[in-house]
């Protein structure tokens, strides 16, 4: 097929040649990192296709089906979404295949950890095939991706709450004065950073002479939420639950900084021609180097979120797992390579995390990455060098901030509302 041959030479050859020499050495302990590498490769491929695939897509009749010439931005968006769909299908198929895997004696455990040359071939084929499907399929996937990306953002929030609570509890359990002082220092620094950052947001996104009530509302809500976190965390009942003041307020301060960051990312996503977006007056126009740096940052943050979710035992470890409820590092101490062990007792050990949920997180992250690179499929940006810009992005990130606040407040008040339930 002409479509397959053209795209195979463009995006498959180099990937297979680079990866084939290393896949044979991938062991159980490094399998999760290998999945991360494959996911990161999909993001880089999406970026490259976004930048250079427009002329090719214009020549494909089942993609360029229009009687009039579509803008280049449409083809760039289409290329990104097609790569994302192929990557999504790869991880979604594995998520379905791994349903019900409870111990290492299951043959599917070997599928999860081994067969990397075959996996790379399947991954490449899926991405190539996505450039052979009609536009209606891509349109449906775009709509579904908005919902899938929302789920992924919620997972990110849960991961952040889990991280801050574990951080807080680990320092409290040490029961030493130096760690109490450290908690106090972190709390003070986070709150000072929150309010100082909020002041900068007022300077950048509320320029004088313009009616910027919406931006003022967003920033003011962020400050109010920071105070609300502290007030609720310092409630007498909260102090009883968390044993001490510093241990109760420190997570609130970290969440406050994160909410301020989300508010900044939301406001900075406003179109450059919007009169209340004063940030572009303090910085130069986006250059290709800045765009690449932003892409690398996106790769690292999305991969970290997926790996963090996929290796967290808080809500991933099966009940039968001996590691359930215990911190599980990214690289576990399971050094047995696939197919190398003849010991049935070792092979029958319970799995240490849910393989299905692990792959599901990567599938949702694939949707999220497509939305990032296309500005949530919004045509608001007139510049092909701007990613993740537009009013859709603004509202998605603001809603994420408010969802973060709501979930955190719920974790504080839930023990009071349901005292008989264990929320640990």
C-alpha angles and dihedrals in degrees: 000000000000092000093053096046094050096046094040091061090047103048110008110049100062093043095054094045093050096045104038094073093056105038095079090063095053110117133187093270094055099039094099091052089051091055088050090053091051091050092048089051089055090054092050090047090050090053093049093047089049091054102040113015099078096094091050095048091051089061095052107094098206090053101039095049096144128116089215130048114269117215117262090248090068093056092045090053091046093053092051093048092049092053089046091051092053091049091046092052091050094056094036091055090051091047090056093044092053097052109129099014104148106158140024092251088074111102089226089065087068090048090054094052104030144037095068098161090055090046093053091049091051091047092052093045092050092052092048092049091053088066088059098056122094123261093252090069090053091048091053090048091051090057093046091047092063090060093041091050090052089055091049091051089052089052089052089053092050089049091052092049090047091049095049093046092049090047091049095046094047092056093044092051091058087068094200129132094235091058091048088053090048090053090051092049093049091048094050093045093049094050093046089050091049095053095040090051091048089055090054090050090057089053096047102038104031104056117182118260095034133093102239100161094143093055091045089052092052094049094043091051089053091054092045090051091052090054091044092054091053095045093050093043090052093051109126092243091052091053089054091051095047095038096224143035099246093049091052100047102040096076088047091055093049092050089048091057091048092051090050089051091051090050090052093049090049095051093042088056091064113113114272092237091058106110094222094055098092095162094091088061090063096047139043124255115284111273129200091254091054089047092053091047090052090049092052090050089051091050092052096045096046093044091048092050092049093047092044090052093043094051100038114113094196093091105354106063114096114241090247093056116109087215095055109128092012125106109264117200121219090250107046124202092251101118099168111121119223112271093008100097127078094178107110093195091059092045091051094057114123115261114257097224140014109275091194094055091043092058092040090059091054090048091053090044088055089058091046093051090053090053091049094051094046100040088250087307089296119151092206094108116079094189121080089207094064120086129190095012126138143074093280089060091046094056095041091056094043090051088049089054092051092046089052090052092047094050093047093049088049091054088054100047100034094081089053095047094044106028093166095059125085111234096172 
